[in-house]
């Protein structure tokens, strides 16, 4: 699970900086990945969040705001 957390941290840092290239260590090996778009990085973060939640036995937290327009 520590490797997943490290991967997630690298992806979040890349998303924050706007870079599409991510480097992280996994199993003693350095990996370098180049994503095609920021949407791919966001999808990878979501997938890792699901994996971490499955390993820890919790559900990922989801916030779904609802909005109403106009008057009732």
ABEGO torsion letter per residue (X at the ends): XAAAAAAAAAAAAAAAAGBABBBBBBGGBBBBBBBABAAAAAAAAAAAAAAAAAAAGBBBBBBBBBBBBEBX
